[in-house]
Amino acid sequence: MNGILVTALVGIVVGIIDIAPMIKMKLDRYAISSAFAFYFIMPFIIYNLKLLENVWWLKGGLITLILSIPITILVAKGDKKSCIPITIMAIVLGTVIGIVGHFLALM
């Protein structure tokens, strides 16, 4: 149970980090909610996936990048300039999730 709470806490922190600039730019509340939900769920997926365990420093960023592709495609329809920040945030925050999980022994 303790692992679930720590994983949820990591998801909340990373989600807040992702949505802070979105709130500052006054984006749509559905886009903000979607981004928060995505990053809240990502630690649960990364920490429980038994793929790429030998390259733990790469696991979080790669999995988050792959799972963010549908979101990036959907956003690209309306705003092509947002694709690069979405991709960068996916790589950076996914890597942070992976590193935190490794050092907290959640993976």
C-alpha positions as CSV (number, residue, x, y, z in Angstrom):
1,M,0.0,0.0,0.0
2,N,2.9,2.4,0.8
3,G,4.2,1.9,-2.8
4,I,0.8,2.9,-4.3
5,L,0.7,6.1,-2.2
6,V,4.3,7.1,-3.2
7,T,3.5,6.3,-6.8
8,A,0.4,8.5,-6.6
9,L,2.4,11.3,-5.0
10,V,5.0,11.1,-7.8
11,G,2.1,11.3,-10.3
12,I,0.5,14.3,-8.6
13,V,3.9,16.2,-8.4
14,V,4.8,15.5,-12.0
15,G,1.2,16.4,-13.1
16,I,1.4,19.7,-11.3
17,I,4.8,20.5,-12.9
18,D,3.3,19.8,-16.3
19,I,0.1,21.8,-15.9
20,A,1.6,24.9,-14.2
21,P,2.6,26.5,-17.5
22,M,-0.7,25.5,-19.0
23,I,-2.6,27.3,-16.3
24,K,-0.4,30.3,-16.7
25,M,-1.2,30.4,-20.4
26,K,-4.9,30.0,-19.6
27,L,-5.4,27.0,-21.7
28,D,-8.7,25.0,-21.9
29,R,-9.6,23.3,-18.7
30,Y,-10.1,20.0,-20.6
31,A,-6.6,20.2,-22.0
32,I,-5.2,20.8,-18.5
33,S,-7.3,18.0,-17.0
34,S,-6.1,15.6,-19.7
35,A,-2.5,16.5,-19.2
36,F,-2.7,16.1,-15.4
37,A,-4.5,12.7,-15.8
38,F,-1.8,11.5,-18.2
39,Y,1.1,12.4,-15.9
40,F,-0.8,11.1,-12.9
41,I,-1.2,7.7,-14.5
42,M,2.3,7.5,-16.0
43,P,4.2,6.4,-12.8
44,F,1.8,3.5,-12.4
45,I,2.5,2.3,-15.9
46,I,6.3,2.9,-15.8
47,Y,6.8,1.3,-12.4
48,N,4.8,-1.8,-13.2
49,L,6.0,-2.4,-16.8
50,K,8.7,-5.1,-16.9
51,L,10.2,-3.7,-20.1
52,L,13.6,-2.1,-20.4
53,E,14.6,-2.8,-16.8
54,N,18.3,-2.9,-17.6
55,V,18.2,0.7,-18.9
56,W,16.2,2.2,-16.1
57,W,17.4,5.8,-16.9
58,L,15.9,5.5,-20.4
59,K,12.7,3.6,-19.4
60,G,10.5,6.4,-18.1
61,G,11.3,8.9,-20.9
62,L,10.9,6.4,-23.7
63,I,7.6,4.9,-22.4
64,T,6.1,8.4,-21.8
65,L,7.2,9.5,-25.2
66,I,5.6,6.5,-26.9
67,L,2.4,6.9,-25.0
68,S,2.2,10.6,-25.7
69,I,2.3,10.1,-29.5
70,P,-1.6,10.0,-29.8
71,I,-1.9,13.2,-27.8
72,T,0.7,14.9,-29.9
73,I,-1.1,13.9,-33.1
74,L,-4.4,15.2,-31.8
75,V,-3.0,18.5,-30.6
76,A,-1.1,18.9,-34.0
77,K,-4.4,19.2,-35.7
78,G,-5.1,22.5,-34.1
79,D,-1.7,23.8,-33.1
80,K,1.4,22.5,-34.8
81,K,3.7,24.7,-32.6
82,S,2.7,22.7,-29.4
83,C,4.1,19.4,-30.7
84,I,7.7,20.2,-29.7
85,P,6.9,21.3,-26.1
86,I,4.6,18.3,-25.6
87,T,7.4,16.0,-26.8
88,I,10.1,17.6,-24.7
89,M,7.9,17.5,-21.6
90,A,7.1,13.9,-22.2
91,I,10.8,13.0,-22.4
92,V,11.9,15.1,-19.5
93,L,9.0,14.3,-17.1
94,G,9.1,10.6,-18.1
95,T,12.8,10.5,-17.3
96,V,12.2,12.2,-14.0
97,I,9.5,9.6,-13.1
98,G,11.8,6.8,-14.0
99,I,14.8,8.2,-12.0
100,V,12.6,8.8,-9.0
101,G,11.1,5.3,-9.2
102,H,14.6,3.8,-9.5
103,F,16.0,5.6,-6.4
104,L,12.9,5.0,-4.4
105,A,13.0,1.3,-5.4
106,L,9.5,1.4,-6.9
107,M,10.5,-0.3,-10.2
